[in-house]
Amino acid sequence: MPSEPNESIEVSKNVALDRFELYIDGQLAGVASYQDTANERAFVHTEIYPQFEGLGYGRKLVQGALDRTRNEGFGILPMCPMVHHFVEARPEYLALVPQWSRQRLNLPQQ
C-alpha cells in the first residue's frame, strides 16, 4: 500500500540521539541511527516501526538521511542492511561511500 498523497512525511535529524527520525503525519514512524567520524557518517541501525512496515517508508527515511548527510559534506558507511541495500541499488548514493570501504562492505568498486 503506497503512502497517501496528502499525508505529511518529514525526515528530521535528532542530534541529541545521533539519529534521523521519520515522521508520518506527526507520528514517529522509524529511525536511522548513525555514528559520525571526521569525514564519514556510519549508519548502524535503521528501523521502521511495525505499523508502518511494508509501505515504502524505509526508502523515504534512508533517502532523506543520506541526502542530508551528503549536504553536510559527509561520506557514508552503510553498516546496517537497510542502508546497505539502498546504496547498493542506487549509483548516485554509492558514490558517497569512500572507495577504501567498498570492498570491506561488499559493495561495487565502480
N, C-alpha and C positions, 0 to 999 in steps of 0.2 A: 504494500500500500504506500504510494508516494506521499510526500508531505503535502499538506493543504496549501493552496495558493495564497491564502490570506493570513497564514499563521506567521508569527514573529519568531525569527530564528536569529540568535546572536551568539557569537563566539567571543568571549572576553578572557583576558589574561588576569589571573589571580596571583600576583607576585608573592604575596604572603605565604601561599601554599605551593608555589612552584608548579602551577598547572594552568591549563586553558580549560575553560568551562563552556559547555554548550547549554544555552537556554532556549526552550521552546515555549512560546507564549508565557515567558517569565518563570517557567519551571525548570530547575536544573535537570538536564537530561543525560549528561555524560561529562567525563573529564579526560584530559590528556596530560599526564604528569611528565615533568621534564627535570633535567639537571643541566645547568649551564657550566661550560668551561670558558676559557678565554675567547675561543673562536667558534665553538660548536655548541649546539643545544642537543642533548641526548634525550630522546623521547623514550621513557622507560616503562610506561603503562598507560594504556588507553582503555576506557570502559564506557559503554553506553548502558544506561540503566534499563532493566528488563522491560518496563512498559514502553520503551522507545526503540527496542531492538527490531531489526528487520525492516526499517522504514527509510534507510539511506542516511540516517543522521550521523553515523560514524564517518562517512565520507565528508560531510559538511564540517564536522569537528576537526578532522585531520587537515582538511584543506585550509580552513581558517587559521589553525595553529601554524601550519607551515608557511602560509602567506605572511603572517605577522612575523614569524621568525626570519624569513627572507628580508622583509622590510627593515628589521632591526639589525641586519648585517651578519647574522649567524649562519654557519653551515649547519647541517642536521646529521644526527646519528640515529637512524631508525632502529632502536633496540627492541621495541615491542612489536609483536606480529601485525597489528592493525596498521601501524605507520609504515612498517617494512613493506607490507603488501601494497599499500597505496603508492609508495615511492617506486617500487619495482615496476609497476604498471604505467607510470607516467614519467617520461623522459625529462619533462620540464622541472620536475621535483628531484629526479635522480641527480641532476646537475648540482643540487645543493649539498650532496653527500661528498665529503672530501675524498679525493682519489685514494689516499692512503688507507681509508677504512672500507672501501668497497669489497675487496676480496675477503676481509675478515667478516663482513656482514653478508657474504654470499650474494652480492649484487652485481649487475653487469658492469664491466670495466669501462665501456664506452671509449 
